[in-house]
Amino acid sequence: MSSPASFLQTLVDSTLGLMAFVDEHLTLRFINERLAQMLGPGATEGAALPTWIHTDDHNAVQRLVARTLVTPDREQRGSFRVRRSDGAWRILDVVSRTLNEPAFGRGVVLGAFDVTERVVVQQRLKEREEQLERAQRVARIATWELNATNGSLEASEQLFRLYGIQRQTPFTLDDLMVYFHPDDIEWIDQALTKAKQTFEPFRFVHRICPPQGGLRYVRVEGEAEFYGDTLFLFGTVQDVTEEMEAQQALRASERRFRAIFNSTFQFIGLLDPNGTLLEINRAALDLGELEAEAVQGQLLWETPWFAGDAARVERLQRAVQEAAAGAFVRYNTTVTRPDGQTATLDFSLKPVRDASGEVVTLIPEARDITEQVQAQYALSRSEELLRSVIKAMAEGVLIVNARSHILEANDSLVRMLGQSVEGLEGHSVMERLWNAVGLDGEPLDQELLPTAQALLTRQPQRDRLVGIQQDHGEVRWLLINAEPILRGDTQEIYAVVSTFYDVTEERRLRLAAEASRRKLRELTRRLQQAQEEERTRLAREVHDVLGQAMTSIRLDVRWLQDHGSPEAEYAERAAETLALVDRTIQTVRRISHTLRPGILDHFGLGAALEWQADEVASRSGLTCEVFDATDETRRLDKDLETALFRIFQEALTNVVRHADASTVTVQLYEHDGELVLDVRDDGRGIREDDLAASSSLGLLNMRERVLPWQGTVRIHGTPGGGTTVQVTIPLEHTPPAP
């Protein structure tokens, strides 16, 4: 009979499980054959069990043995990893119980089963469940199962996340429908009822109203099926809010695209890469008076816009090929309108690529530039005509741009400046291109020339006289006008156009004429001075010689009258002779005053004007009023006083001869730095036409007399309103009497 130990060994080795007996120090006191085979060589009595235990599980094994020893009446359970003889780790599910037998001593019996495959399957299942949960959460898809009999609803956690509610048990469809959009509940119920009746798969999208607010869209998919006697509906719920919002945005974008596509005035369409027309806008259809159905699906070159012209069709086909290869193509072409007129289009084809870079669509676009082409042609013709006119002009023409560069100069200007066209065009007018001089003969900076000034100031330069020093030393005088051309209503300058008139000969003649006039005026002035001097001398001689002689004769006649014959005839003849002598004396006195009134020399201009006015009034019957508002103590230059007095005499003579006036008013005063002599009558008046046509030497003499003092004579009148002669002399040019 075998010993109890050997019997126990045989019994333990025959069991399918793994078994070992360890003491409190985890030393193997007994191990069955199956466990020894698993652990491999060295797994014998006296070996330390932790040798084969995973390091992370050492503490777990120690705690298991310790718990077992302190609770001998209760078995303990645990699991840990051991290394098999081939090096692989296995997971053991362990049951421990205290054993206190004399043959083995006090220790713990460990019974174990290899649960590695089961644990791996469970872990994989858990991982799959977690992956499914993550997938549902990421895709916002939930699974559900509805018991059609009692309405109970089983669903994944994602369903409750989608609805924003807490999971609760039990949970029914009615509990979920609380969050359906009220307008969707009726047709959802109809859809589920239909699924129960037909067992056909169903799919729909409806709105939900989560308790936290807002509106979301979910897509429900499912089908009906019997399990035993119970009808179930099962399927998925997916959050498609972003998809629906994207679809709504896409539809809105499509509406906006259509609105823009059809409201633009340009020809726009869509082609496939072969040239087939897919879409076309309203503007293009209106251009050919077409409907979309008549042209969509056709090759673009076969449509009424382009068909009928072989060259046009060939160019369009080539353009489609180039665009389909990825090139942007643009050129001008023509189309025939329904009325037979030809329209010019600025036509382009733009390729549209997909994500891989392949051309999937072509966008044809065209703008009607018929009017623009016609305008450009008219502008070109106008520019040619303008150049022809400029070239043919006798005046010089210079055109510069806003940067001061010379764009064009005609032949006349080249001749005036003595330079070639190549020497001007392309240069800046700010350069010293020609030798310009001013009126004083000094050199002028280029910036002071009219063209440059028009550029700098943006203001027109009118009638500027500039001299051009020729190579041979002669100065050619040019009258220059420069006109800046501005862009629209802005102050941005576009160009400056200058015209040049050669006035060299005119200037020479004018200067000669001015010199001649100066000499003539000087001669006239000297003649007037000589005349006044001669009058003064004659007046003095008449007054002194004839006056004295006539006075002596009168005394002699008076003596003869007193001492002569008493005869009556003698007395009568003496009285007549005395009267004749008196009249002769008055005549001599009048002639003397007429030649040169002594009152002018002795008492000044104001007194002389009053004396002359009285003389004319006494002879003509006019009423003459003289107002002298000047300083009576201030005497003017004798020549100036003489000139004003003679003008006054001429004015009174004209009144007497031509005015048919009854009153003359004379004023002498100072105003705004001028000495003014104003002679007004109330006669019939003089007209401007009469003044313009007048060649009166008297009027000319008036104006000439005051020129040495920068004076002016203005004569104006109105029919029936009298005439005014106004003489003004700047006070700065009225020297006092020496």
C-alpha positions, 0 to 999 in steps of 0.5 A, spaced: 500 500 500 502 506 497 503 512 502 499 518 503 504 522 500 505 518 493 497 517 493 496 524 493 501 526 488 498 521 483 491 524 484 494 531 483 498 529 477 492 526 474 487 532 475 486 537 469 488 543 473 494 546 475 496 545 483 501 547 488 503 547 495 507 553 498 509 555 505 508 562 507 515 564 504 512 562 497 517 556 497 514 550 493 513 544 497 509 540 492 507 541 485 503 537 480 506 534 473 502 539 469 504 545 473 511 543 472 511 542 465 508 549 464 514 552 468 519 548 465 526 545 469 527 548 476 520 547 478 521 542 483 520 542 491 524 547 494 524 552 489 521 559 490 514 560 486 516 568 484 521 566 480 516 564 475 511 570 477 511 576 473 514 582 477 508 586 477 504 581 480 509 579 486 505 583 491 498 580 488 501 573 490 504 575 497 497 578 498 493 572 496 497 567 500 497 572 506 489 572 506 489 565 505 493 564 511 489 568 516 482 566 514 483 558 514 476 557 513 475 561 507 478 560 500 481 566 496 481 568 489 486 571 484 489 572 478 496 573 476 501 572 470 506 566 470 512 565 465 511 558 461 517 554 459 517 557 452 518 564 455 510 566 453 506 569 459 500 565 461 494 568 465 492 563 471 485 564 475 487 561 482 483 559 488 487 558 494 485 554 501 489 553 507 492 546 508 495 544 515 497 537 514 503 533 518 506 530 511 506 537 508 506 542 514 502 548 514 501 552 507 497 554 502 494 550 496 494 553 490 489 551 484 489 554 478 486 554 471 490 557 465 485 563 462 489 566 458 485 565 451 479 567 455 482 573 458 484 575 451 478 574 448 474 578 453 480 584 452 479 584 445 471 584 446 472 590 451 476 593 446 471 592 440 466 595 445 470 601 446 472 602 439 465 601 437 463 606 442 468 611 440 466 610 433 459 612 435 461 618 439 466 620 433 461 619 428 455 621 432 451 614 431 447 611 436 444 604 436 437 603 438 432 597 439 425 598 440 420 593 443 414 594 438 409 591 443 411 595 450 414 601 447 421 600 451 427 602 448 434 600 449 440 604 446 447 605 446 450 611 450 451 615 444 443 616 443 443 619 450 449 624 448 446 626 441 439 628 445 443 631 451 439 627 456 441 622 462 440 615 461 434 612 465 431 605 466 426 603 464 426 608 457 421 608 452 419 611 445 415 616 448 420 618 453 424 620 447 419 623 443 418 629 448 425 632 444 422 631 437 420 637 434 413 638 434 412 639 427 415 632 426 412 627 431 406 626 426 410 623 420 415 620 424 409 616 427 406 614 420 413 612 418 414 607 424 407 604 423 409 603 416 415 599 417 411 595 422 406 593 417 411 592 411 417 590 414 421 594 409 427 598 411 426 605 413 430 612 413 428 619 414 431 625 418 428 629 423 429 635 428 430 634 435 430 640 441 435 638 446 433 640 453 440 645 453 436 649 447 438 649 440 435 645 434 439 639 431 438 634 425 438 626 426 438 621 421 434 615 423 435 608 419 432 601 421 428 595 419 423 591 423 424 584 425 420 578 429 424 575 435 419 569 437 413 572 438 415 579 439 416 585 434 422 589 434 425 595 430 432 596 431 437 601 427 441 607 428 441 614 429 446 619 427 447 626 428 447 630 421 446 637 423 452 639 420 451 635 414 444 639 414 446 646 415 452 644 410 446 642 405 442 648 407 448 653 406 450 649 399 442 650 397 443 658 399 450 658 395 446 655 389 441 660 389 446 666 390 450 663 385 444 662 380 442 669 382 449 672 380 450 667 374 443 670 371 444 677 373 451 678 370 451 682 364 457 678 362 456 671 357 458 666 362 457 658 362 460 651 364 463 646 359 465 639 360 473 638 357 470 636 351 467 643 349 459 640 351 455 646 354 453 644 361 450 651 363 449 658 360 447 664 364 441 669 362 445 674 359 448 669 354 441 667 352 439 674 351 445 675 346 442 670 341 435 670 343 435 663 345 432 658 351 437 654 355 434 647 352 436 649 345 443 650 347 445 645 353 448 639 351 451 642 344 458 643 343 459 650 344 462 651 337 455 648 334 451 653 338 448 659 334 453 664 337 459 661 334 456 656 328 457 659 321 464 661 321 469 656 319 475 660 322 471 662 328 469 655 329 476 652 328 479 658 333 474 656 339 476 648 338 483 650 339 481 654 345 477 648 348 483 644 347 488 648 350 484 650 356 482 642 357 490 641 357 490 646 363 491 653 360 487 660 361 485 662 354 483 669 352 482 672 345 477 677 341 472 673 337 465 675 334 458 672 334 452 674 330 446 677 333 439 674 331 438 681 327 445 679 323 449 684 326 456 682 329 458 683 336 465 683 338 467 679 344 472 679 349 472 671 350 476 667 355 476 660 357 478 658 364 480 651 367 477 648 373 481 642 377 479 637 382 483 635 388 487 631 384 489 637 379 485 634 373 481 639 369 474 637 370 470 643 368 471 649 363 468 656 364 467 660 358 466 668 359 465 673 354 464 681 355 461 685 349 466 690 347 463 692 340 462 699 343 469 699 346 472 696 339 468 702 335 470 707 340 478 705 340 477 705 332 474 712 332 479 714 337 485 711 333 482 715 327 481 721 331 488 721 334 491 720 326 487 726 324 489 730 330 497 728 329 495 730 321 492 737 324 498 738 329 503 736 323 500 741 318 499 747 323 504 753 322 504 754 330 509 749 334 505 744 338 509 741 344 505 735 348 508 732 354 506 727 359 505 728 367 512 726 368 514 732 364 517 727 358 516 730 351 511 725 347 510 729 341 513 736 337 511 738 330 515 740 325 513 747 326 516 747 333 522 744 331 524 749 326 522 754 331 527 751 336 532 749 331 533 742 333 531 735 331 525 731 333 530 726 335 533 731 340 526 733 343 522 727 344 523 722 350 526 728 353 524 732 359 522 739 359 525 740 365 532 739 362 535 745 358 533 743 351 534 750 348 537 757 350 531 760 353 531 768 355 527 773 358 524 779 356 531 782 359 535 778 355 537 774 361 537 766 361 531 763 363 531 756 367 527 751 364 522 750 370 520 758 369 518 756 362 510 756 361 510 748 359 514 747 366 510 752 370 503 749 367 506 742 370 508 744 376 502 749 378 496 745 374 494 752 372 494 755 364 499 759 362 497 765 357 501 769 352 508 768 355 513 771 351 520 767 351 526 768 347 530 762 344 537 764 343 539 761 336 546 758 334 548 764 330 546 769 336 539 771 333 533 771 338 527 768 336 521 770 340 515 765 341 509 767 344 507 760 348 500 758 351 500 752 355 494 748 357 494 743 363 489 737 361 486 734 368 483 727 369 476 728 370 474 733 375 480 731 379 486 735 380 491 729 377 494 732 371 494 728 365 498 732 360 500 739 358 499 741 351 503 748 349 502 752 342 508 756 340 507 762 335 513 765 332 512 773 333 519 775 332 517 779 326 511 782 329 515 784 336 520 787 331 515 791 328 511 792 334 517 795 338 519 799 332 512 802 332 512 803 339 519 807 338 516 811 333 510 812 337 514 814 343 518 819 338 512 822 335 509 823 342 515 826 344 515 830 338 508 832 340 510 834 347 515 838 344 511 841 339 505 843 345 511 846 349 513 850 343 506 852 342 505 854 349 511 857 349 510 861 343 503 863 345 506 865 352 511 869 348 505 872 343 500 873 349 506 877 352 508 881 346 501 882 344 499 884 351 505 888 353 507 891 346 500 892 343 497 894 349 502 899 351 501 902 344 494 902 344 494 905 351 499 911 348 494 912 342 488 912 346 492 917 351 493 921 344 486 921 342 484 923 348 488 929 348 486 931 341 479 930 343 480 935 349 485 940 345 483 940 338 478 944 334 471 945 337 468 943 330 462 938 331 465 934 326 472 934 329 469 932 336 465 926 333 471 923 329 475 924 335 470 920 339 469 915 334 477 914 334 477 913 342 471 908 341 475 904 336 481 904 340 478 902 346 475 896 342 482 894 340 485 894 347 479 889 349 481 885 343 488 885 344 487 883 351 482 877 349 487 875 344 492 875 349 488 871 354 486 866 349 493 865 347 495 864 354 491 866 360 495 869 365 491 867 371 493 860 369 500 862 371 499 866 376 493 863 380 493 856 378 489 851 375 482 852 379 482 859 378 483 858 370 478 853 370 473 858 373 475 864 368 475 859 362 468 857 364 465 864 365 468 866 358 464 860 355 458 861 359 458 869 357 459 867 349 454 861 349 449 862 354 451 855 358 451 855 365 457 853 367 459 850 375 466 849 377 467 845 383 475 845 385 476 840 391 483 840 391 488 844 395 488 851 393 495 852 396 498 846 392 500 848 385 502 842 380 507 842 374 506 848 369 506 843 363 501 838 367 496 844 369 497 847 362 495 840 359 489 839 363 487 846 362 487 845 354 483 838 355 478 842 359 478 848 353 477 842 348 471 839 352 468 845 353 469 847 345 466 840 344 460 841 348 458 848 345 459 845 338 456 838 339 452 837 345 446 841 345 447 842 352 444 847 357 449 846 363 456 844 364 458 841 371 466 841 372 469 838 378 477 838 380 478 833 386 483 827 388 480 820 389 484 814 391 490 816 389 488 820 383 487 827 381 481 827 377 478 832 372 470 831 371 467 835 365 459 833 365 454 836 360 446 835 360 446 834 352 444 829 347 450 824 349 455 821 345 454 813 343 459 808 344 459 807 336 460 814 335 466 814 340 469 807 336 468 810 329 471 817 331 477 820 328 477 827 331 483 830 332 481 833 339 479 827 342 486 824 340 489 830 342 486 830 349 489 823 350 496 824 348 496 830 352 496 826 359 500 820 357 507 823 360 504 823 366 501 816 365 494 819 365 487 817 362 482 820 358 475 816 358 469 819 355 462 816 356 455 818 355 448 815 354 443 818 348 439 823 352 443 823 358 449 827 357 456 826 356 462 825 361 469 827 360 473 824 365 481 825 366 485 821 371 492 822 373 496 818 378 498 823 384 505 819 384 505 822 377 503 829 379 510 833 380 509 839 384 510 846 381 518 848 381 
